[in-house]
Amino acid sequence: MANYLITGGAGFIGSHLVHALVARGDQVRVLDNFETGLRKNLDPVRDRIELREVDLADAAAVQQACQGIDYIFHEGALPSVPRSVKEPRPSHEINIGGTFNVLEGARLAKVKRVVYAASSSAYGNQPGFPRVETMSPQPLSPYAVQKLTGEYYMQAYWRVYGLETVCLRYFNIFGARQVPDSPYSGVMARFTLMMMRGDRPAIFGDGEQGRDFTHVDNVVRANLLAIEAPREKAAGQVFNIACGQRHTLNETYALLATFIGFQHPPIYGPEREGDVRDSLADITAASEVLGYVPEVGFEEGLRRTVAWYREEFAGQEKGTQ
Ligand SMILES: NC(=O)c1ccc[n+]([C@@H]2O[C@H](COP(=O)([O-])OP(=O)(O)OC[C@H]3O[C@@H](n4cnc5c(N)ncnc54)[C@H](O)[C@@H]3O)[C@@H](O)[C@H]2O)c1
């Protein structure tokens, strides 16, 4: 049994990590200010975790939250490309400044390892697929720059202070508890809820852009493995976390429509500023060093996700034709 701190633990991915750790009997402290995360994501485990309602910008409170902690999963962020384009300053302050505060807190508290939620947006639109960690990054948006800066900080803290850090570059994660109805919602959650309500979702661009969609259970597994991986191979390293398969938005739309019973075509709109055209990961490094294997495939992940939204938004489902 170990002590874990999960920043952003009320959010989509963070709450899955919280639930997984509680289920195996670990001590969990959550740090979140509920900017995009939801209290109800923690309800089922609320009496078994310690919750600190703290802003990542508050260096002293973050440092206190790191005391007595063995391992940190740093998920807290403003995780949206369009939001970072519209309002770059808050994203900059939380995604870079907040990450710095976590690292400083971890260093001072002598935390054993920090696992960082990095982003595939670091690769940008450079040529060459699948994406391999050795490619030089080409971030396109403020968000991508911020998340990449977080990686550099993680690596510097390993090199300079010997704080063990592992960066996991997530590729388009989806699943239960992803917020579907915010202007910054991910595409999968947005499509699912709109189709259930009988509304036609919009696709930005021609829909032929590809994504390496990855179910959240795979991400939880990758994080737990990143804690156990040998220091000499994992510390200071970056790993792609994905399925290693590319699915277009048109294909994803069609499959979701079939599962939900929705029969209308999408509305096509202009491409969005800062969006990457394609993403597809090489997951060899994660497989060799962490022992990571994506256990939930794309279609199975979609099925589980639709089932969850059906339960969560019961009563909102329209006759779909
Ligand atoms: N979802 C994806 O596809 C994806 C892809 C790549 C990387 N990531 C990264 O994974 C992490 C989790 O993303 P998510 O999809 O679960 O998003 P999310 O918005 O559900 O979770 C982010 C959490 O951080 C919290 N937070 C935001 N600002 C904060 C602040 N100032 N102080 C304290 N807490 C704050 C939010 O309240 C929320 O609970 C993020 O770091 C994101 O950049 C996600």
PDBQT file of the ligand as one rigid body, heavy atoms in Angstrom, charges set to zero:
ROOT
HETATM    1  N1  LIG A 401      -8.454  13.546 -22.669  1.00  0.00    +0.000 N 
HETATM    2  C1  LIG A 401      -7.482  13.414 -23.573  1.00  0.00    +0.000 C 
HETATM    3  O1  LIG A 401      -7.695  12.943 -24.694  1.00  0.00    +0.000 OA
HETATM    4  C2  LIG A 401      -6.068  13.858 -23.244  1.00  0.00    +0.000 A 
HETATM    5  C3  LIG A 401      -5.087  13.730 -24.246  1.00  0.00    +0.000 A 
HETATM    6  C4  LIG A 401      -3.787  14.130 -23.946  1.00  0.00    +0.000 A 
HETATM    7  C5  LIG A 401      -3.469  14.611 -22.687  1.00  0.00    +0.000 A 
HETATM    8  N2  LIG A 401      -4.454  14.750 -21.747  1.00  0.00    +0.000 N 
HETATM    9  C6  LIG A 401      -4.077  15.262 -20.419  1.00  0.00    +0.000 C 
HETATM   10  O2  LIG A 401      -4.643  14.430 -19.425  1.00  0.00    +0.000 OA
HETATM   11  C7  LIG A 401      -4.950  15.180 -18.261  1.00  0.00    +0.000 C 
HETATM   12  C8  LIG A 401      -6.385  14.923 -17.830  1.00  0.00    +0.000 C 
HETATM   13  O3  LIG A 401      -7.264  15.355 -18.854  1.00  0.00    +0.000 OA
HETATM   14  P1  LIG A 401      -8.825  15.048 -18.840  1.00  0.00    +0.000 P 
HETATM   15  O4  LIG A 401      -9.223  14.742 -20.216  1.00  0.00    +0.000 OA
HETATM   16  O5  LIG A 401      -9.129  14.097 -17.743  1.00  0.00    +0.000 OA
HETATM   17  O6  LIG A 401      -9.423  16.499 -18.504  1.00  0.00    +0.000 OA
HETATM   18  P2  LIG A 401     -10.368  17.024 -17.343  1.00  0.00    +0.000 P 
HETATM   19  O7  LIG A 401     -10.684  18.449 -17.670  1.00  0.00    +0.000 OA
HETATM   20  O8  LIG A 401     -11.502  16.104 -17.123  1.00  0.00    +0.000 OA
HETATM   21  O9  LIG A 401      -9.405  16.950 -16.071  1.00  0.00    +0.000 OA
HETATM   22  C9  LIG A 401      -8.556  17.997 -15.673  1.00  0.00    +0.000 C 
HETATM   23  C10 LIG A 401      -8.722  18.185 -14.174  1.00  0.00    +0.000 C 
HETATM   24  O10 LIG A 401      -7.831  19.232 -13.747  1.00  0.00    +0.000 OA
HETATM   25  C11 LIG A 401      -8.558  20.077 -12.863  1.00  0.00    +0.000 C 
HETATM   26  N3  LIG A 401      -7.984  21.406 -12.877  1.00  0.00    +0.000 N 
HETATM   27  C12 LIG A 401      -7.996  22.311 -13.900  1.00  0.00    +0.000 A 
HETATM   28  N4  LIG A 401      -7.424  23.456 -13.524  1.00  0.00    +0.000 NA
HETATM   29  C13 LIG A 401      -7.025  23.278 -12.241  1.00  0.00    +0.000 A 
HETATM   30  C14 LIG A 401      -6.381  24.119 -11.296  1.00  0.00    +0.000 A 
HETATM   31  N5  LIG A 401      -6.031  25.376 -11.588  1.00  0.00    +0.000 N 
HETATM   32  N6  LIG A 401      -6.127  23.619 -10.069  1.00  0.00    +0.000 NA
HETATM   33  C15 LIG A 401      -6.506  22.353  -9.732  1.00  0.00    +0.000 A 
HETATM   34  N7  LIG A 401      -7.108  21.523 -10.585  1.00  0.00    +0.000 NA
HETATM   35  C16 LIG A 401      -7.369  21.977 -11.824  1.00  0.00    +0.000 A 
HETATM   36  C17 LIG A 401      -9.967  20.069 -13.394  1.00  0.00    +0.000 C 
HETATM   37  O11 LIG A 401     -10.943  20.525 -12.459  1.00  0.00    +0.000 OA
HETATM   38  C18 LIG A 401     -10.141  18.610 -13.776  1.00  0.00    +0.000 C 
HETATM   39  O12 LIG A 401     -10.605  17.842 -12.694  1.00  0.00    +0.000 OA
HETATM   40  C19 LIG A 401      -4.662  16.644 -18.621  1.00  0.00    +0.000 C 
HETATM   41  O13 LIG A 401      -3.383  16.965 -18.104  1.00  0.00    +0.000 OA
HETATM   42  C20 LIG A 401      -4.630  16.644 -20.137  1.00  0.00    +0.000 C 
HETATM   43  O14 LIG A 401      -3.795  17.667 -20.637  1.00  0.00    +0.000 OA
HETATM   44  C21 LIG A 401      -5.747  14.376 -22.001  1.00  0.00    +0.000 A 
ENDROOT
TORSDOF 0
